[in-house]
């Protein structure tokens, strides 16, 4: 992007305008913020133009609920969010008239802050909000611990017990019933157990199964032949992609991987040489609002650490301290990570 006479590039102005727009709409805006905003706005004519585009876009997106509202308002709230006001649809149709970079940034932030799982929340029998943990006792006496931002459905019949994990992560303590196998469907695979304790996490691109007690079998969800699948025993972790192809952890790491995969049950999140894109995805599940990577070249940076789920800001501080990354907190609901100059 070309630099203007004030030394800032078009890309920097887009980022700054977006940041100021969100900050000035925040309940936490201060008098000092307003003075700094006025100073930035008058510093260069293109700043005012960039900010005006941000305001126009927000007006065209009129009808989106306030992203600061509670994420756990029940099915009625989900239904209202799933059917935004017609003005919002008209606004999205007009995005092409605006600066592409600014439109993408502001629209993505607005929609990400607004969405609460969408369709997953509507079809789930049980769900948790961001930051919420919940334990449910099922009709057969089995229990399910739901991690944050998780949605699942329960389908029990005289011949089977079936859970469909739509999003998130859950730990299952299964009541023994040899006549009714207990199955968890997630991604492209299904995990079957009779009486055991295990966790299933849907990470989007892949699903992780961590077995704490007993054994499970994992097969493709579409072929109906789970009995021919891969057996995973206590202390082992298996992962499969969206096709259901299963791979297990190396023997030397199995116990460690189980502890790391189930650390959320102890209020911890563990990153072991994770790419930053995956770290951000994991942290995002425990924070209201959204975290965005502004530079694709930092997405593959590796990060290791153990953090409390109650203090994800500490993880962000550690990222900033150990990687060439700046963490820009606009509001408690919007955070950007960008490459450090």
N, C-alpha and C positions, 0 to 999 in steps of 0.2 A: 504494500500500500504506500502511496506517496505521502511524504511528510508535508505539513503545511508550515506557514511561516512561524507559528508558535512552537514548532518542534514536535507536535503530535501527529501521528498518522491517522488516516481514516478509521482503521481498525481500533486504535486506541480511543478515538472519540466515540465510536459505537459502544465500546465497553464502558467508558466513563458515563455516557448519557444513560445507558441502561442501569448502571449502578446508582446514579443520582435519582433516577425516576423511582426506583424501588425504595430507596432510602427515604425520599421525601414523602412517600405514602405510608411510611411506617408509623406506628403509634409511639415509637421510641425516639422520633426525630427531636433534636434539641435546637436551642437558639444558635449554638455554635455551628451545628449542621447547616442551618439556614444561611448563616453568614458565609460559610465555606461554599455552599451551593451558588449563592449570588456571585461570589468571586469567580467561581469556575464558569458560570453562565456568561458573564460579561467579558471574560478573558479573550474570547475569539468569536466572531460571528457564526462560525460553523458549529460551535458548541450549542448555541441556541437552536440552530436548525436541526441538529441531531436530537436534542431534547424534544423539540416539537414533533418529530416523527414518532418518538416513544409515546408521547401523549396521544397522538392520532391513532396509533395502533391500539392502545388501551381502550380508547373510545370505541373503536370498531369491534373490540372484543367485549363490549358491554354485555353484561348478563352472566359472566363467570362469577361464581360465588367468591366471597372474600377468602383468600387462602389461609387466613389466620383463624378460621372457625375450627371447632373441634372435629377431629377425624372420626370420632366414634359416636355419631348421632343416630345410628340405627338404620334399618332398611329404607325408611322413608327418605332419609337424607341422601342415601346412595342413589335412590331412584331419581331424585331431583337433580343430582349432579350428573347422572347419566343422560339426562335430557335437557341440555342447556337451553337458555332462552333463544328464540329465533334470531335476535339481534346478534348473538355470538356467532351463529352460522353465517349471517350476512357479513360480519366482520372478517371471519376467516377467509371468505371468498375474495375479500379485497386486499389481502396481504401482498399480492404481487405489485401493488402500487407503491409499496414502501421499500426502503433500503433492505435488501435481502438479509444482510448480516444482523441488522438491528431487529427486523421482524422475527427472524428465527430465534434470536436470543430472548427477546421479551415474551414471545408467544410460548416458547418452550418453558420458560420460567413460570408463566401464568398457568399453563396447563399442568405442569408437574406439581405445582403447589396445590392445585385444585383437585387433582385426581386422588381417589381413595381406593384404588383397586378396581374401579369401574365394574365391569361385568362379573369379575371374580367375586366381589362383595355381594352382588345381587343373587348369585346362584349358590352361595355357600350356606351351610347349616351353622357353621361356627367360624368366627373371624376375630382377629385382633387388630387394634389400631396401632399406629406407629408408637413404639415405646411401651406397649402393653404386653404383658405375659398372662396366660390364662390356662387353667387346668380344667378339663372336662371329663366327667365320668360317662361312659357310653352305656347303652342298655344291657350289654353282656357283662358289665363289670370292668371292662378294660378302661384305661385312662389315657388321655391325650393331653400332653403339654404343648400349647401353641406358643411359638416364639412371636416376636413382634411382626406386624404387617403380614399376617398369615391368614389364608382362607382355605377351608376344606369342606367337603360334603360327605355325609354318612349314608350308606346304603346297606342295611342289614336285611337278610331274608332267612328262611329256614335252612338254606343250603350254603350260604356264604356270608361273610362279613367283609365289606368293601369300603375303603376310604379313598376319596379322590382329593389329592392335594393340588389345589389350583395355583397356589403361590406360597412362598415362605418356607417355614421349617417347623417340624413337629417331632415330638418324642412319644413313642407308643409303649405302654406297658400292657401286654396282651394277656387277657384271661384265657386259660387253656380250654379248648373245645375242639377235639379231634375231628368232629363231624362238620365243623364249619371253619375252614381256613380263614385267616385274617389277612387281607390284602390291602396294600397301599399303592395306588396308581399315581405316578408323577412323571411328567415328561413322556418319554417313549417307552417306559418300562413299568413293571409291577413287582413289588416286593411281597413275598408270601411268608407268613409265620403261623405257627399253631399256638405257642405260648413262649414269648420271649420279650426282650426289651431292646428297642432300636430307635434310631432317629433317621428321618428322611428330610433332606434339604433340597429344594428346587432352586438352583442358582441361575436359571435362565438357559444358559447354553448346556449345562449338565446338571445331573442329580447326584447327590452324595447320600449313601446309606452307611450309617455307623452302628455296629451291633455291640451292645453292652453286655447282653446276656442271651444265651441260647444260640440259635441259628436261624437264618432266613435264606430264601432262594429268590434270585432276581432273574426275571426273563422279560422278553419284549411284551408290551401290553397288548399288541394286536394279534399275536398268534395263539393265545389261549393255552400255551404249553409251558407254564411256569415251572412245572416239575422237571423239565429238561434244562432249566437255567443254571446259573452259577450259585453255588452254596457259599455263604459268608457266615463265619463263625464269630463267637464272642471275641472282642478285641480287634476285630478286623474292620476295615473301611473299604467300600467299593464305590466306584463312580461309573455312571453311564451317560452317554450323550443322548440327543433327541431321538436317535434311531434305536436306542436300547442296548447298544454294544457295551458290555461291562468290562471294567478293568479294576483290579484290586491293588491295594497299596503293597509296597515291598515289606517283607516280613519284619525287618528291623524297625520299621516305622509304624507298625499297625497300632500298638497301644497308644503311642503318642498321637497318632492321627485321630483315634476315637476321642481322646481327651480334648483335643483341639476342636473337633467337629461339634462336640456337645458342650463346649465351654459356656455357651449362652445360658445353659441351665443353672450355672453358678454365677451368672451376672458378668461374664467376661466375653471378650471377643479376641481371638488369637489369629495373628497374621504371620505366616512363616514363609518368607520370601515370595510374597504375593505381588503380582503386578498392580500398579496403582489404580488402574481402572476397576479391578475387582475389590480393592480396599474401599474405594469410594462407593461402589454398589452396596457393600456390606454396611458401611457406616450410615449410608442414606436410609437404611431400613430402621435405624434406631433414632432418627432425628426428624422432627417436624420440618416440612419444607423440602428443600432439595440442595444437592451439591452438584456443581457442574465443573468438568474439566474443560478449560478454555483452549488448551493446547494439546493436540494429539500426540506430540512428540514426548510428553511426559507420561502418557498412559501406560507405557511398558516399564517404567521405572519400578524397581523391586523394593519392597518394604516389609519389615519384620517388627512385631511388637505385640504386647498383651495389654489390654485396656479394659476398664470398667465400662459396661454398657450405659451407666448413668452419667458418664463424663466423656462423651465422644469429642468434645472440644480438645481434650488432652491428646487424643489420637491425631487430630488435625495439627495441633502444635508440634507433635513429634514428627509428623510428615514434613512440616515446614523447617524443622530443625535439622533433619537428617537428609533431605533431598533438596535439589535445586528448584524448589517450588515455593511460590508465595500463596498464602491462604488469605483471600479477601472476603471478609464477612460483611455483607451488605445489611442484612437484618438477621434476627435469629432464624428466619425461614429461608434465607437465600445465601449460599456460600459459593464462591468461585475459587478454583485452583488453577494457577497459571505458571508457566515457566518463569524462573527468575532471570532477569536480564543480567 
